[in-house]
Amino acid sequence: MFSRLQCILVLAVGLVLAAPPAMAQQAEQEIVDKARVALGHLRSDPDHPTLNNALSRAKAVLIIPSMLKAGFILGGEGGSGVLLGRGADGGWSAPAFYTMASGSVGLQIGAQDAEVIFIVMTDKGLKQMIQSQFKLGADASMAVGPKGTGVEASTTLAMGADIYAFSRARGAYAGGSFEGSFIKAREEWNKNYYGETVSVEDIVLHNKASNPGAGALQQALAAR
């Protein structure tokens, strides 16, 4: 015979297994919602006057709403985000989930939380981005979006990098860069969010997945 405690445990496990989609989607939807907020912050940041121009010509964007970085000689950073592609009609795909991480050794100290957007400008950059894993600066050329206005900012975006990175930091951190960071698709999160196994390529390039929770982010990207 089951004890009362055993019955409670069995019931609790049963309830969890009976309703995984809503629970599973909560974390993913939070990333999508935070990505929309981060996009708004970055687009309106006076330090990045070239961002909107780059975004208007983008093939895709990867938005990481919270990139945590910390270090003292040995450093590391990481965060989760979403990749969306622009279709031939100018509309944006549903989001595919990614994670980014890196470690470094050198002169660095402090801690920082940053909102980051990687704007993919070329087919080569997009091809590399939709792989299950790739390394920034190695598999596709990357440049950091310039801060401020003037000739330097315009020239930097005209140099033809595959991907441009813009960030809005909260906190103080000296040293480090995005070069050498690994970006990897979170296939289990994609499955949770769409309720089925679907590849990044099908999500971003072929629009074979949808979730109404992503509508606000898609509209925010489409807005001028």
C-alpha positions in Angstrom: 0.0 0.0 0.0 1.2 3.5 -0.7 1.7 5.8 2.2 -0.1 9.2 2.3 3.3 10.9 1.5 3.9 8.6 -1.4 0.4 9.3 -2.8 1.1 13.0 -2.6 4.4 12.7 -4.4 2.9 10.5 -7.1 0.1 13.1 -7.6 2.5 16.0 -7.7 4.7 14.3 -10.3 1.6 13.4 -12.3 0.5 17.0 -12.4 3.9 18.2 -13.6 4.0 15.6 -16.3 0.4 16.4 -17.4 1.1 20.1 -18.1 4.7 20.5 -19.4 4.0 22.9 -22.3 2.9 25.9 -20.2 5.7 25.4 -17.6 8.3 24.8 -20.3 7.3 27.9 -22.3 7.5 30.3 -19.4 11.3 30.6 -19.5 11.4 30.9 -23.3 8.6 33.5 -23.4 10.5 35.6 -20.7 13.5 35.7 -23.0 11.3 36.8 -26.0 9.7 39.5 -23.9 13.0 40.8 -22.5 14.5 40.8 -26.1 11.7 43.2 -27.2 12.5 45.5 -24.3 16.2 45.3 -24.9 15.6 46.1 -28.6 13.7 49.3 -27.6 16.5 50.4 -25.3 19.2 49.8 -27.9 17.3 51.5 -30.8 16.8 54.6 -28.7 20.3 54.7 -27.3 22.0 58.0 -28.4 25.3 56.2 -28.3 24.3 54.0 -31.2 23.0 56.3 -34.0 24.0 53.8 -36.7 22.1 50.9 -35.3 18.7 51.6 -36.9 20.4 52.1 -40.3 22.1 48.7 -40.0 18.9 47.1 -38.8 17.0 48.4 -41.8 19.5 46.4 -44.0 19.8 43.3 -41.8 19.4 39.7 -42.9 18.8 38.7 -39.3 19.3 39.7 -35.7 20.4 37.9 -32.6 19.2 39.7 -29.4 20.6 38.8 -26.0 18.7 40.8 -23.4 21.0 40.0 -20.5 24.7 39.2 -21.2 26.4 38.7 -17.8 30.1 39.3 -17.7 32.4 39.0 -14.7 36.1 38.5 -14.1 39.3 39.2 -12.2 42.2 38.2 -14.5 40.1 35.1 -15.5 36.9 36.2 -17.1 33.7 34.8 -18.5 30.4 35.9 -20.0 27.2 34.3 -21.0 23.5 34.8 -21.8 20.6 33.5 -23.8 18.7 35.2 -26.6 16.7 34.9 -29.8 17.6 34.9 -33.5 15.1 36.2 -36.0 15.5 36.4 -39.8 14.1 38.9 -42.3 12.0 37.4 -45.1 11.8 38.6 -48.7 8.7 40.6 -47.9 10.5 42.4 -45.1 8.7 40.6 -42.3 10.5 38.9 -39.5 10.5 35.2 -38.7 9.6 33.6 -35.4 12.5 33.5 -32.9 15.0 30.6 -32.5 16.7 30.3 -29.2 20.4 30.6 -28.7 23.0 30.8 -25.9 26.3 32.6 -26.0 29.4 32.0 -23.8 33.1 32.8 -23.7 36.0 32.8 -21.3 39.2 34.9 -21.4 42.5 35.5 -19.7 44.1 38.9 -19.4 43.8 42.3 -17.8 40.2 42.5 -16.8 38.3 43.3 -13.7 34.7 44.0 -12.7 31.2 42.8 -13.5 28.6 43.9 -16.0 25.1 43.1 -17.3 24.5 44.2 -20.9 21.8 44.2 -23.5 23.3 43.0 -26.8 22.2 42.9 -30.4 24.1 41.2 -33.2 23.0 42.5 -36.6 23.7 40.0 -39.4 24.4 41.9 -42.6 25.4 39.2 -45.1 24.2 35.8 -46.4 27.5 34.4 -45.2 26.9 35.7 -41.7 23.4 34.3 -41.6 24.6 30.9 -42.9 27.1 30.6 -40.1 24.6 31.9 -37.5 22.0 29.2 -38.2 24.6 26.5 -37.6 24.1 24.6 -34.3 27.3 26.3 -33.1 29.8 28.8 -34.4 32.5 31.1 -33.1 32.3 34.9 -33.5 35.2 36.4 -35.5 36.3 33.0 -36.8 33.4 31.6 -38.8 32.1 35.1 -39.7 33.7 38.5 -39.6 32.4 40.8 -36.8 32.7 44.5 -35.9 31.6 46.3 -32.9 29.1 49.0 -33.7 30.6 52.4 -33.1 29.4 54.7 -30.4 28.8 58.4 -31.1 28.3 60.2 -34.3 30.4 61.5 -37.2 32.7 60.1 -39.9 34.1 57.3 -37.7 30.7 55.8 -37.1 29.7 55.9 -40.8 33.0 54.5 -42.0 32.9 51.6 -39.5 29.5 50.4 -40.8 30.7 50.7 -44.4 33.6 48.3 -44.0 31.5 45.3 -44.8 31.6 43.0 -41.7 29.2 40.1 -41.7 27.9 40.9 -38.2 27.8 44.1 -36.2 27.5 44.0 -32.4 25.9 46.8 -30.4 25.6 46.7 -26.6 24.1 48.7 -23.8 25.9 48.0 -20.5 24.9 48.2 -16.9 27.9 48.0 -14.5 31.6 48.4 -14.9 33.9 46.1 -16.6 37.4 46.7 -18.0 38.7 44.4 -20.8 37.3 41.6 -23.0 35.3 41.5 -26.2 32.9 39.4 -28.2 35.6 38.0 -30.4 36.0 34.3 -29.8 32.6 33.8 -28.2 30.7 30.7 -29.0 27.0 30.9 -30.0 25.0 27.7 -29.9 21.4 26.9 -30.7 19.1 25.8 -27.8 17.2 23.1 -29.6 15.3 22.0 -26.6 14.0 25.5 -26.0 12.9 25.7 -29.6 11.0 22.4 -29.1 9.4 23.7 -25.9 8.3 27.0 -27.4 6.8 25.5 -30.6 5.6 22.2 -29.2 7.5 20.2 -31.8 11.0 19.5 -33.0 11.9 22.1 -35.5 15.3 23.2 -36.8 16.7 26.7 -36.6 16.8 26.8 -40.4 13.1 26.0 -40.6 12.2 28.6 -38.0 14.4 31.5 -39.3 14.5 30.9 -43.0 11.4 28.9 -43.9 8.8 30.2 -41.4 7.7 26.7 -40.4 7.1 27.6 -36.8 5.0 30.2 -35.0 4.0 31.2 -31.5 1.6 34.1 -30.8 3.8 35.1 -27.9 6.5 36.3 -30.4 4.2 38.8 -32.2 5.2 41.9 -30.1 8.9 41.3 -30.8 8.3 40.8 -34.5 6.3 44.0 -34.7 8.9 45.9 -32.7 11.6 44.8 -35.3 9.4 45.8 -38.2 8.7 49.3 -36.8 10.7 52.1 -38.2 
